[in-house]
Amino acid sequence: MELYAGLDLHSRNTYIGIMDKTFNRVFKKRVPNHLELILQTLDPFRDQIKGFVVESTYNWYCLIDGLMDEGYSYAHLANPSAIKQYEGLKHSDDQRDAFFLAQLLILGILPQGYIYPKKDRPVRDLARKRMSFFKICPCHEPPMVDPLGTLYFVKTHWT
């Protein structure tokens, strides 16, 4: 039986929802964020899981890396800003979110983020941090070059 897992990741725990291709819920459990416990929880389904999806939060690196190091190479990273929950949803919880991620993966409509290779992440993180500084204080914007090659600085609106 082919199974698909949705992992709703939070700072202290992960809600794991596993379902089959026909959307039958096979397993559900909240697990503390310790890689060993998550691996123990997924181990009975290891040979049947064809894909798992983790919501892209600030702490996804550790979970995805740990699972991929243990042989779970079919990882998908969900882009939460591109996922639109269906209209009329009165309430949501971790269980629904985990199974919803798994459903999107099964249907092939999961908006995904790119899982950067470990060696490239420090450069990416540095570039993202640099961009956040420019959003905070535009006076630190880098110099611009015009088509004639003369150097000038972008004038800010609050000088």
C-alpha positions in Angstrom: 0.0 0.0 0.0 1.4 3.5 -0.9 1.3 5.9 2.0 1.9 9.6 2.1 2.8 11.6 5.2 2.1 15.2 6.2 4.2 16.7 9.0 2.9 19.8 10.6 6.1 21.2 12.2 6.1 23.5 15.1 8.8 24.8 17.5 8.2 22.0 20.1 6.3 19.2 18.4 5.4 17.8 15.0 1.9 16.4 14.1 2.3 13.4 11.8 -0.6 12.4 9.6 -0.3 9.4 7.3 -2.9 8.5 4.7 -3.2 6.2 1.7 -3.8 7.2 -1.9 -7.5 7.0 -1.5 -7.4 9.5 1.5 -8.0 6.9 4.2 -6.3 8.1 7.4 -3.9 5.4 8.5 -2.0 7.0 11.3 -2.0 10.2 13.4 0.2 11.3 16.3 1.7 14.4 17.8 5.5 13.8 18.5 8.0 16.0 20.3 10.6 17.5 18.1 13.3 14.9 18.7 14.6 13.3 15.5 14.9 9.9 17.2 11.2 9.9 18.3 10.0 11.0 14.8 12.1 8.3 13.2 10.7 5.7 15.6 7.1 6.9 14.8 7.7 6.7 11.0 9.7 3.4 11.1 6.7 1.0 10.9 5.6 2.7 7.7 9.1 3.2 6.2 8.7 0.8 3.3 5.2 2.0 2.4 5.8 5.8 2.5 6.2 7.1 -1.0 6.4 10.7 -0.1 6.3 13.1 2.9 5.7 16.8 3.1 6.9 19.2 5.7 5.6 22.7 6.0 8.3 25.3 5.5 8.9 26.9 8.8 12.0 28.4 10.3 13.1 25.0 11.7 12.6 22.7 8.8 16.3 22.2 8.1 16.9 19.8 11.0 13.9 17.7 10.3 14.3 17.3 6.6 18.1 16.8 6.9 17.6 14.1 9.6 15.0 12.2 7.6 17.0 12.4 4.4 20.1 11.2 6.2 18.1 8.2 7.4 17.0 7.3 3.9 13.8 9.1 3.5 14.8 10.7 0.2 11.3 11.6 -1.0 11.0 14.8 0.9 8.8 17.7 -0.2 8.8 21.2 1.3 5.5 22.9 1.3 5.3 26.6 0.7 2.7 27.8 3.2 2.2 31.3 1.7 1.1 29.6 -1.6 -1.3 27.1 0.0 -4.8 28.3 0.1 -7.1 26.5 2.5 -10.5 25.8 1.1 -13.2 28.4 1.6 -15.7 27.9 4.4 -13.2 26.3 6.8 -14.5 27.2 10.2 -11.5 26.0 12.2 -8.2 24.4 11.6 -5.8 22.4 13.8 -2.6 20.6 13.5 -4.3 17.3 12.6 -6.2 18.8 9.7 -3.2 20.7 8.5 -1.0 17.6 8.4 -3.6 15.6 6.5 -4.3 18.5 4.2 -0.6 18.6 3.3 -0.6 14.9 2.6 -3.7 15.3 0.4 -2.1 18.1 -1.7 0.9 15.8 -2.2 -1.3 12.9 -3.3 -3.2 15.1 -5.7 0.0 16.6 -7.2 -1.0 20.2 -6.4 1.3 20.9 -3.5 3.0 24.3 -3.8 6.6 23.5 -3.1 9.6 25.2 -1.8 13.1 24.3 -3.0 15.2 22.2 -0.6 18.6 23.8 -0.9 21.6 21.4 -0.6 23.3 21.7 2.7 26.4 23.2 1.3 24.5 26.1 -0.4 22.3 27.1 2.6 24.8 29.4 4.4 25.1 31.6 1.3 21.4 31.6 0.9 20.8 32.5 4.5 23.3 35.2 4.4 21.7 36.7 1.3 18.3 36.6 2.9 19.6 38.2 6.1 21.2 41.0 4.0 17.9 41.6 2.2 16.1 41.9 5.5 18.5 44.7 6.6 17.6 46.7 3.4 14.0 46.4 4.3 14.6 47.7 7.8 16.8 50.6 6.7 16.8 51.6 3.1 19.6 54.1 3.7 22.0 51.2 3.5 21.0 50.3 0.0 23.9 49.3 -2.3 25.2 51.8 -4.9 23.6 51.6 -8.3 25.4 52.0 -11.7 23.7 53.8 -14.5 24.1 52.8 -18.2 27.0 55.3 -18.6 28.9 53.6 -15.8 28.9 56.5 -13.3 28.4 55.6 -9.7 25.6 57.1 -7.6 23.6 56.2 -4.6 19.9 55.8 -4.5 18.4 58.8 -2.7 16.0 57.7 0.0 12.7 59.5 0.5 13.4 60.3 4.2 16.7 62.1 4.0 
